[in-house]
């Protein structure tokens, strides 16, 4: 599902950056280096009806994602627990950043749109039919990436993960991609060294709304 981002409110609660919506009984996630940084939130009632009809995601509920502050060196971006989540079906209101938190990223509101996808590269598919680029010529690779870019926006839910420079398939065994976010100048998003943030989950946990054991990678 493509995430069509806008600096202005487009209706709904799905957004990235800014402040999260939280229930009164929810506690802001903490890391050893201080309060977590808020990445974004997804309202599953805003998922296109054809996706919800296939029971791929919870029928309702608000998912919020957090990562450590950039200065926090106690956890590496490939470590388990680097991305933490809150999920609730209760009433929520916007929660300001707690004391000691990093300034929020610029808020980008998102509208979700159904899209198609193909693997990012040959490491994500068996029997890869696309010719690999030869030394000194990346025409085949560029043509393939141009084709893939017509499928959806750079930031999306589900699909296949995209990255900048990884030499392996980042999807952990038994998991599927949940969210892919690129580094963007217009929102001040900076994942690693201007890389891509990828979040993963098992299909069963996604369907049942269990977000306690997410996988993650940046590259």
PyMOL commands that set and color helices and strands:
alter all, ss='L'
color gray80, all
select helices_A, chain A and resi 44-46+49-52+122-124+139-149+203-208
alter helices_A, ss='H'
color red, helices_A
select strands_A, chain A and resi 2-6+15-16+21-22+30-31+34-35+37-43+62-67+84-88+93-94+108-113+156-157+176-182+196-201+215-218
alter strands_A, ss='S'
color yellow, strands_A
deselect
rebuild
show_as cartoon
